[in-house]
């Protein structure tokens, strides 16, 4: 029987009486790339540190590969951890850093420490820097060394706490491709913490969106984006237009400020209920050709941002802000017609 | 391997506590208790006799008065220095800034001899006055020379704290005030000054505490005519009037504890985050010939001249007087005396070489005790949690108890002996000296190591633990190696404190065998049979200066923590 890579049951953490995590349960599959994403203060880092055993006063249970590690100190949990600021030991060389965990772990197949260090430096593409001091390396290199150090003792789970946040945008994208590749190569259970929803969507097998110490939704990236489980998820992941309104008597549409917006056919709503309709900016067309059955709104363009591959258009419709994205060759202006397919709307 | 080291810290905590109880809390406590008890009965008799005696009213009033004068003098001398260091750039600025730590390690009895060598009857000042045909100035045994010597000690403290505050004033705030229309003077008043005041007040309170409890300077420069509480206390012990001394010591300790409490309460309200921030650009002190006519700069040059005389003068005089005779010719006689006296031991005189050896030996012993104690206190203080405030209190308590009171307590409780479970426990003078020095020195180890430990990113320890190291292994593998510079600086501090310690040593070093350099120095100063000149004392003082300078260089070069 296979165990989940990491299982958390009823985890609660409070700091000085303030709830950081309130009764969270999760199961991460073995070999899965699992991401905790949410704004700062949502409890994602607390959750990661609690799994590593680095937080005091954690309630609930943690199992890693079927082992109950709830009462184990961090050094006995066999986790690999990577921190945002690298946390390399400044008084040790790169080699000593990567080899540090091997002081406390036997390698199963009797490989020597030197072989293992060389293997890992190769893995992170940094063979040849072993004798350097961490300070002589760039931020991106330091983070790869931190990754190699975490992986050296062959941990059961790899925990990454905002590992790319300290790097510039271009490097961030390069390194996340590399992290994903290494994770797949080693097939290691990985829990990744980030506040960057785009990073979460790009990397993960599944994403847990966290908010105020709770998990709002756990799903593959596509599902989180296309079918958000809550208003918070809809707003936090990607951009969204939210319309609050009341379901009409026939249950086929929603009244928003006197205008009627049709609902998708599969929307499970009851007449008269207050609902929120979410429509992604890229699902809205600006001007141009109309498809049959499309909902149209007449709005006024307020500002336009040029994004390189598209324009983001900020419009006003009945006093509301509506954002849409268009690949048009020239920026729209003045009064425009916005259109969207009812099937692209999401009811929350 | 791991379980063994994991028991190290609790064992260290227990050992530190036991040591503190035995060599500090118990002796000092016995002094305090004896002030309110007579043969085991609670009585207010001794206290009442001191409190009701007009002589003691005058004694305490004079002690406070000279401390107040000294505080004002220290601020007057120290404040322009802070302005100069914080706002002007000149060659040697960094050196001057780091030298402001020097008074912490200069033995005060040595500084007192330096002041005698400079301002005394046969001192350098009068020699120079005689050369230009002026009448000699008599400053020995005056309040002025005591206040000057106290300013020598505490003005650098004022400079140090205020410079740090000044450097941490955010230039953007100053610039904002200027762009909003405030004049430079108005900006200083509204933006800069409020940020300097806490540092200035802190420095003033500390200076008042230090000079209230000052001992060797007042003893050597004022004598019994200008006695403070501390000097009178010493005289009572010398005449074996231990009961009255204990009462006096108890009152003094209560007063200084009150002052320390005020200081700690005050310090806690201050904003943290000191250190040389990116700061405002400093103005060059000299920018072409024109700048030399600037009145502000002229005043700073004048100030620098005065500061040079006050701070370098006494130390230079010490060295100069140690190699010149009364009529101004070069001599090595006094150094020969240091060596020669070994063979011809006149009864009751202190032999110099054993004193030097004792100083180094005691300092080594004190270091062995103070270093682990200081590290244990730092580790506990850094790890947040219950009891950390208690440790902070334990750490500052030795600051509030004068060396004389500690020496007196040790004399009564340890050297004269205590009966415990039917056994008579006594400790020899040298052991008591080492213990007293360790008590005086370990807070300096902690004050160096605690900030260094505290500045280590917690995640380094987290990373080590996730990799399999237990908490104590992480301390040994990661934290301690990273604070080695602070440890060395702390050790150098502890060594210097021990080498220069006079207050408790002079009480515990009974006879000639366990005298240290500062004790020998005081005896040579007071010994008129050696002739009217300060020769032997200045020679011994120069040796002491050399030893403390080496300590200072270590602190300065290695322990960068104190320079930020």
Interface residues (C-beta under 8 A of the other chain):
Chain A: X49 X52 X53 X54 X73 X74 X75 X76 X77 X78 X79 X80 X81 X83 X85 X87 X89 X90 X91 X100 X101 X103 X104 X105 X146 X149 X150 X153 X159
Chain B: X457 X459 X460 X462 X463 X464 X465 X466 X467 X468 X469 X470 X471 X473 X477 X478 X481 X482
